[in-house]
Amino acid sequence: MIFTITEKIFQKIKDWDSCKPIDATGAKFAYTFIPTGVGIVIKVQCDICKRVLDLTEDW
């Protein structure tokens, strides 16, 4: 399976993000994709502050 981040989703993440990366790579998010029978659940967790952004499209 291939999961993609669309430009719309990327913009939502940018608008939501308020933390500064703390490692040299700049990585700070964990992406979770869960395929279901009615769509894909998409969640982004900030590794710094532990907030979770639910990007699941309206079912």
N, C-alpha and C positions, 0 to 999 in steps of 0.2 A: 504494500500500500504506500502511496505517496500522499503526504500531508503538506499543504502549501499555506503560506501566510500571504494573504492578498494585500494589496495596497491599503484597502479600507481597514483591515485588521491591524496592519502595521501602524497606521495613523492612530487608531484607538490605543495601542500600546504606548506610542510616543506621548500622547496626551495624558495617559495615566501615570507614566513613569516620573518619579521625582527623586530617585536615589542615585548616588554617584557610585560607579563601580569601585571595588576595593582591591581587585587583583590586576595584574599587568595585562591580561587579555581583554579586560572590559566586559567579561561575561558576568551576567547577574540574573538571568531568567531561566526558569525551568518550564518547558512547554509540555503540556499533557494533551494528547489527542485520544479520544475514546469513541470509536465507531459504534453506533447503535442502529437499530432498525429504522429509526426516524430521522437520523442525521448524525453529525459528529459533534461531540462535546469537546470544546476547546477551552483550556484554562492555562493561564500564565501566572507563575508564582515568582515573586521577587525573592532572590536568595539573600538579600540584605535585610529587608524589613519584614519578610514573610507574608506580605499582602498577596491576595489572589484576585486576579481579574478573570471573570467568566466571559468568554467571547462566543459562547454558544449562540447560534442564530435562533431567532424566535421560532418555536415549533408550533 
